[in-house]
C-alpha cells in the first residue's frame, strides 16, 4: 500500500534504468548530462550491483596475448582489433573522467604465464603487435627477459608482458559513479526486483525483493542493463551467463616478489596482489556447463583447480590459507561484442560485456544513452 505522496512523486520518470552496475550508472549519468531536466530512476534488486561490477578481480585489462589469439576462432581480425581498441579506449576514458587516484589505479602492467601447451603463442607476438599498432602506436606485448625473477614453478616456461594494462579498485570505481549520479540528481532504488517490462509502453513491473506484491513504474524510456540477468526481461536475447569464482588469501608472511595483473590459460585464470594477499580467480573453462548459471555458488572443481595453481605454480611449495571467496556472474554470447540495441518502442538494452565490464561498461552505457536520446 503506497501513500498519495509516494504515488505522486516516485513512480513516473523520463528514463528508468534497470541495473545499477557500471553500465547502468553510466547510462543514467550520460543521459542526464545530455538531458539535464530529465527525471531518471535506477532500479537494482541487490544492495550492491548484482552481476559482476563489484565482484570482479579489479583488472584494468583488454585481453592477454593468448586470449586475443583465441578470439580469432570466433571473430575476424577486424572484429578482434576493434574490440581490443574499444576496451582500451574505455579504460582511458574512465581514467580521464574519474582520475587515477579516485579509481586507485596502478599502471603496473599485465603479465601472462605461458606453460608448454601455450608456448606457440610466442611466435605470434610480432604479428599481434603489428595488428594492434594502429591503436597503441607501440608494441603491446614483449617477452620478460628474466621470468625466473617472479619465483613461479618450472611449469611456467616464459612470461609475456603487456605494457598497457593496470589494476584498479572496483568498489572505488562504483563509489565514483554513485557520487556523480547523485550530484546529477539520479535516483537509485535498491531491493527492487523487476519482473516484467512492457517494452512498447514504458511500463516496468517490479516487486520488493523477497515479496510477491507487484507494483508499477512508468517511463518515457527504459534501459535494460542487467547483463546476464536480462533473459527474464528479454527472453529472445543471445545471452549466456558465465560465473566467475574469486579467492582471496589471508595476508601472506613473505613479501610477494612480483607486482601487476597476471593471466594464465587464455585469460581464463587471473591473479594479483592486493593488500599483501593473493587474489586468484577464474578457471570457468574447467567446467563450462556448470558455470552457465545465475546461481551465486562455489564450484568445488574450479576451487580445487585454483588452489592447486596457487601452491604448485604461483607460490610453489607454500601453503596458502584462504580467507574469502565469492562469485560474480558475467554475460557471453557467440561473440564478445556487446549488444546495444532497441528491444521495443520505448526500451533499449546494453548487455553481453564478455567479462570486460570494467573496461567497456562506461563506454557501453554512453552509447546506450545516445541510442535512447534518438528513440
C-alpha positions as CSV (number, residue, x, y, z in Angstrom):
1,X,0.0,0.0,0.0
2,X,1.5,3.3,-1.1
3,X,0.6,6.8,0.1
4,X,-0.7,9.5,-2.2
5,X,2.6,11.3,-1.9
6,X,4.6,8.2,-2.9
7,X,2.4,7.6,-5.9
8,X,2.6,11.2,-6.9
9,X,6.4,11.6,-6.7
10,X,8.2,8.2,-7.1
11,X,6.6,6.1,-9.9
12,X,6.8,8.2,-13.1
13,X,10.1,9.1,-14.9
14,X,11.6,10.2,-18.2
15,X,14.1,7.3,-18.0
16,X,14.2,4.1,-15.9
17,X,17.4,2.2,-15.9
18,X,17.3,-1.4,-14.8
19,X,20.6,-2.5,-13.2
20,X,23.0,-0.3,-11.1
21,X,26.3,-1.7,-12.3
22,X,28.9,0.1,-14.3
23,X,26.8,0.1,-17.5
24,X,23.5,1.1,-15.8
25,X,25.1,4.0,-13.9
26,X,27.0,5.2,-17.0
27,X,23.8,5.1,-19.0
28,X,22.0,7.3,-16.4
29,X,24.9,9.7,-16.0
30,X,25.4,10.3,-19.7
31,X,21.7,10.6,-20.4
32,X,21.3,13.1,-17.6
33,X,24.3,15.2,-18.9
34,X,22.6,15.5,-22.3
35,X,19.1,16.0,-20.8
36,X,19.6,17.9,-17.6
37,X,15.9,18.3,-16.9
38,X,15.2,14.5,-17.3
39,X,14.0,12.6,-14.3
40,X,15.9,9.3,-14.0
41,X,15.5,6.3,-11.8
42,X,17.8,3.3,-11.5
43,X,16.3,0.1,-10.1
44,X,18.5,-2.6,-8.5
45,X,17.5,-5.8,-6.9
46,X,20.5,-6.1,-4.7
47,X,22.1,-3.8,-2.1
48,X,25.1,-3.6,-4.5
49,X,25.1,-4.4,-8.2
50,X,24.0,-8.0,-8.6
51,X,26.2,-9.2,-11.5
52,X,30.0,-8.6,-11.5
53,X,30.6,-4.9,-11.3
54,X,31.9,-5.1,-7.7
55,X,32.7,-8.8,-7.7
56,X,35.5,-8.9,-10.3
57,X,39.2,-9.0,-9.7
58,X,39.9,-5.3,-10.5
59,X,41.9,-5.8,-13.7
60,X,42.1,-2.8,-15.9
61,X,42.8,-5.1,-18.9
62,X,41.8,-5.6,-22.5
63,X,42.9,-9.1,-23.3
64,X,46.1,-11.2,-22.8
65,X,48.1,-12.5,-25.7
66,X,46.6,-16.0,-25.8
67,X,43.1,-14.6,-25.1
68,X,43.4,-12.4,-28.2
69,X,44.7,-15.3,-30.3
70,X,41.8,-17.4,-29.0
71,X,39.3,-14.8,-30.1
72,X,40.3,-15.4,-33.7
73,X,38.3,-18.7,-33.6
74,X,35.1,-16.8,-33.3
75,X,35.8,-13.3,-34.8
76,X,37.7,-12.0,-37.8
77,X,40.8,-9.8,-37.4
78,X,38.9,-6.5,-37.8
79,X,36.4,-7.5,-35.1
80,X,39.2,-8.5,-32.7
81,X,41.1,-5.3,-33.3
82,X,38.0,-3.2,-32.9
83,X,37.1,-5.0,-29.6
84,X,40.6,-4.5,-28.2
85,X,40.5,-0.9,-29.2
86,X,37.1,-0.4,-27.6
87,X,38.3,-1.9,-24.3
88,X,41.5,0.2,-24.2
89,X,39.6,3.4,-25.1
90,X,37.1,2.6,-22.4
91,X,39.9,2.3,-19.8
92,X,41.4,5.5,-20.9
93,X,38.0,7.2,-20.7
94,X,37.3,6.2,-17.1
95,X,40.8,7.2,-16.0
96,X,40.4,10.6,-17.6
97,X,36.8,11.1,-16.3
98,X,37.4,10.0,-12.7
99,X,41.2,10.2,-12.2
100,X,43.7,7.5,-11.2
101,X,43.7,8.4,-7.6
102,X,39.9,8.1,-7.3
103,X,39.9,4.7,-9.1
104,X,43.1,3.7,-7.1
105,X,44.5,2.8,-10.5
106,X,48.1,1.4,-10.7
107,X,49.8,1.2,-14.1
108,X,51.6,-2.0,-13.0
109,X,51.4,-3.7,-16.4
110,X,49.9,-7.1,-17.3
111,X,51.8,-10.4,-17.4
112,X,50.8,-13.8,-18.9
113,X,52.3,-17.1,-17.7
114,X,52.9,-19.5,-20.6
115,X,53.1,-23.2,-19.9
116,X,54.3,-25.7,-22.5
117,X,50.9,-26.1,-24.3
118,X,50.7,-22.3,-24.9
119,X,54.3,-21.7,-26.0
120,X,53.4,-21.4,-29.7
121,X,51.8,-18.0,-28.8
122,X,55.4,-16.6,-28.5
123,X,55.8,-17.0,-32.3
124,X,52.8,-14.8,-32.9
125,X,53.7,-11.8,-30.7
126,X,55.2,-9.9,-33.6
127,X,52.0,-10.4,-35.7
128,X,49.7,-9.4,-32.9
129,X,51.8,-6.3,-32.1
130,X,51.6,-5.3,-35.7
131,X,47.8,-5.7,-35.8
132,X,47.4,-3.5,-32.7
133,X,49.9,-0.9,-33.8
134,X,47.2,1.5,-35.0
135,X,45.6,1.6,-31.6
136,X,48.7,1.7,-29.3
137,X,51.4,3.2,-31.6
138,X,53.9,1.0,-29.8
139,X,54.4,-2.7,-29.2
140,X,51.9,-4.1,-26.7
141,X,53.5,-7.4,-25.9
142,X,57.1,-8.4,-25.2
143,X,58.9,-11.3,-23.5
144,X,60.1,-10.8,-20.0
145,X,63.9,-11.3,-20.1
146,X,64.3,-13.0,-16.8
147,X,61.0,-14.7,-15.9
148,X,62.6,-16.7,-13.1
149,X,62.6,-13.4,-11.0
150,X,58.9,-14.0,-10.4
151,X,59.5,-17.2,-8.5
152,X,56.9,-19.3,-10.4
153,X,57.3,-23.0,-10.8
154,X,59.2,-24.6,-13.7
155,X,55.8,-25.3,-15.3
156,X,56.0,-21.7,-16.4
157,X,58.2,-21.6,-19.5
158,X,58.1,-17.9,-20.2
159,X,56.2,-14.8,-19.2
160,X,54.7,-12.2,-21.7
161,X,54.5,-8.6,-20.6
162,X,51.6,-6.3,-21.6
163,X,52.8,-2.7,-21.3
164,X,49.4,-1.1,-21.3
165,X,47.5,-2.8,-18.5
166,X,47.0,-2.0,-14.9
167,X,44.9,-2.5,-11.8
168,X,42.1,-0.6,-10.0
169,X,39.6,-0.9,-7.2
170,X,36.1,-1.8,-8.5
171,X,34.5,-0.6,-5.3
172,X,36.2,2.8,-5.6
173,X,35.0,3.0,-9.2
174,X,31.4,2.3,-8.2
175,X,31.7,4.9,-5.4
176,X,32.8,7.5,-8.0
177,X,29.8,6.6,-10.2
178,X,27.5,6.8,-7.3
179,X,28.8,10.3,-6.4
180,X,28.5,11.5,-10.0
181,X,25.0,10.1,-10.4
182,X,23.9,11.6,-7.0
183,X,25.3,15.0,-7.9
184,X,23.3,15.0,-11.1
185,X,20.1,14.1,-9.3
186,X,19.7,10.5,-10.5
187,X,17.7,8.3,-8.1
188,X,18.7,4.8,-7.2
189,X,16.3,2.3,-5.5
190,X,17.8,-0.9,-4.2
191,X,16.0,-4.1,-3.1
192,X,13.6,-3.8,-6.1
193,X,13.4,-6.8,-8.4
194,X,11.9,-6.1,-11.9
195,X,9.7,-9.0,-13.0
196,X,8.4,-7.7,-16.4
197,X,8.8,-4.8,-18.9
198,X,6.1,-3.7,-21.3
199,X,8.7,-2.7,-23.8
200,X,6.5,-0.6,-26.1
201,X,4.6,1.1,-23.3
202,X,7.5,2.0,-21.0
203,X,5.9,0.2,-18.1
204,X,8.1,-1.6,-15.6
205,X,6.6,-4.1,-13.1
206,X,8.6,-4.7,-10.0
207,X,8.4,-6.1,-6.5
208,X,10.3,-5.7,-3.3
209,X,13.0,-8.4,-3.2
210,X,11.6,-11.4,-1.4
211,X,8.0,-10.2,-1.6
212,X,5.2,-11.0,-4.0
213,X,3.3,-7.7,-4.3
214,X,3.9,-6.3,-7.8
215,X,3.9,-2.5,-8.4
216,X,4.2,-0.4,-11.5
217,X,6.7,2.2,-12.7
218,X,6.2,4.3,-15.8
219,X,8.8,5.9,-18.0
220,X,9.1,7.5,-21.4
221,X,12.1,5.3,-22.0
222,X,13.5,2.2,-20.3
223,X,17.1,0.9,-20.4
224,X,17.9,-2.7,-19.6
225,X,21.5,-3.0,-18.1
226,X,21.2,-6.3,-16.3
227,X,23.7,-8.2,-18.4
228,X,23.5,-12.0,-17.7
229,X,20.2,-11.5,-15.8
230,X,18.5,-9.9,-18.9
231,X,17.0,-13.2,-20.2
232,X,14.0,-12.9,-17.9
233,X,13.2,-9.4,-19.3
234,X,14.4,-10.1,-22.9
235,X,13.9,-13.9,-23.5
236,X,14.9,-13.8,-27.2
237,X,18.3,-12.4,-26.5
238,X,21.5,-14.3,-27.3
239,X,22.9,-14.3,-23.8
240,X,24.6,-16.9,-21.8
241,X,25.7,-16.5,-18.1
242,X,29.2,-17.2,-17.1
243,X,30.1,-17.4,-13.4
244,X,33.5,-16.4,-12.1
245,X,35.0,-17.5,-8.8
246,X,37.4,-15.3,-6.9
247,X,39.5,-16.5,-3.9
248,X,41.4,-14.1,-1.5
249,X,44.1,-15.4,0.8
250,X,44.9,-14.3,4.3
251,X,47.9,-11.8,4.5
252,X,51.0,-13.6,3.3
253,X,54.0,-13.9,5.6
254,X,56.6,-13.4,2.9
255,X,56.9,-10.4,0.6
256,X,55.4,-11.1,-2.8
257,X,58.2,-11.0,-5.5
258,X,56.1,-9.6,-8.2
259,X,53.6,-6.8,-8.9
260,X,51.0,-6.4,-11.7
261,X,47.9,-8.1,-13.1
262,X,48.7,-11.7,-14.1
263,X,46.9,-14.0,-16.6
264,X,47.0,-17.7,-17.4
265,X,45.3,-20.2,-19.7
266,X,43.9,-17.8,-22.4
267,X,42.9,-15.3,-19.8
268,X,40.6,-17.7,-18.0
269,X,42.8,-17.6,-14.9
270,X,43.9,-14.3,-13.3
271,X,45.7,-13.2,-10.1
272,X,47.2,-10.2,-8.5
273,X,48.5,-9.0,-5.2
274,X,46.1,-6.8,-3.1
275,X,47.0,-5.6,0.4
276,X,49.6,-8.2,0.9
277,X,47.2,-11.0,-0.1
278,X,46.9,-13.2,-3.2
279,X,43.7,-12.6,-5.2
280,X,43.1,-15.5,-7.6
281,X,40.1,-16.2,-9.8
282,X,38.6,-17.5,-12.9
283,X,39.0,-21.0,-14.5
284,X,35.4,-21.3,-15.6
285,X,36.7,-23.1,-18.7
286,X,37.4,-26.1,-16.4
287,X,33.7,-26.7,-16.1
288,X,31.9,-24.5,-18.7
289,X,28.5,-26.1,-18.5
290,X,28.1,-25.9,-14.7
291,X,29.3,-22.3,-14.8
292,X,26.5,-21.3,-17.2
293,X,24.3,-20.4,-14.2
294,X,22.7,-17.4,-12.4
295,X,23.4,-19.0,-9.0
296,X,26.0,-17.4,-6.8
297,X,27.6,-20.6,-5.5
298,X,31.1,-22.1,-5.5
299,X,32.0,-24.9,-7.9
300,X,34.3,-27.3,-5.9
301,X,36.1,-28.5,-9.1
302,X,37.1,-25.0,-10.0
303,X,38.0,-24.0,-6.5
304,X,40.3,-27.1,-6.2
305,X,41.9,-26.2,-9.5
306,X,42.7,-22.6,-8.4
307,X,44.0,-23.8,-5.0
308,X,46.3,-26.2,-6.8
309,X,47.6,-23.4,-9.1
310,X,48.4,-21.3,-6.1
311,X,50.6,-23.8,-4.3
312,X,52.0,-25.6,-7.4
313,X,52.7,-22.7,-9.8
314,X,52.3,-19.2,-8.2
315,X,53.9,-20.0,-4.9
316,X,55.4,-23.5,-5.4
317,X,55.7,-25.5,-2.2
318,X,54.0,-22.9,0.0
319,X,50.7,-23.5,1.8
320,X,48.2,-20.7,1.2
321,X,45.4,-20.0,3.7
322,X,42.2,-18.6,2.2
323,X,40.1,-16.0,3.9
324,X,37.3,-15.1,1.5
325,X,35.7,-16.4,-1.7
326,X,32.9,-15.0,-3.9
327,X,31.4,-15.3,-7.3
328,X,30.3,-12.8,-9.9
329,X,28.2,-13.5,-13.0
330,X,29.0,-12.2,-16.4
331,X,27.3,-12.5,-19.8
332,X,28.6,-14.0,-23.0
333,X,27.4,-15.0,-26.5
334,X,28.6,-16.2,-29.9
335,X,30.9,-13.2,-30.0
336,X,32.3,-10.9,-27.3
337,X,31.0,-7.8,-29.0
338,X,28.4,-6.0,-26.7
339,X,24.7,-5.9,-27.7
340,X,23.4,-2.3,-27.7
341,X,20.0,-2.1,-29.4
342,X,16.4,-1.2,-29.2
343,X,14.2,-4.1,-27.9
344,X,10.8,-2.2,-28.0
345,X,9.4,1.2,-29.0
346,X,10.4,2.7,-25.6
347,X,13.0,0.2,-24.5
348,X,16.7,-0.5,-25.3
349,X,19.3,-2.8,-23.9
350,X,23.1,-2.8,-23.4
351,X,24.3,-6.3,-22.4
352,X,26.9,-9.0,-23.1
353,X,30.1,-7.3,-22.0
354,X,32.1,-10.5,-22.3
355,X,33.7,-10.3,-18.9
356,X,35.2,-6.9,-19.6
357,X,32.7,-4.6,-17.7
358,X,35.5,-2.6,-16.1
359,X,37.0,-1.7,-19.4
360,X,33.8,-1.1,-21.5
361,X,30.9,-0.6,-19.1
362,X,31.3,3.2,-19.1
363,X,31.6,3.4,-22.9
364,X,28.7,1.0,-23.5
365,X,26.5,3.0,-21.2
366,X,27.4,6.1,-23.0
367,X,26.5,4.5,-26.3
368,X,23.2,3.3,-24.9
369,X,22.4,6.8,-23.7
370,X,23.0,8.1,-27.2
371,X,20.7,5.5,-28.6
372,X,17.9,6.3,-26.1
373,X,18.2,10.0,-27.0
374,X,17.3,9.2,-30.6
375,X,14.3,6.9,-29.7
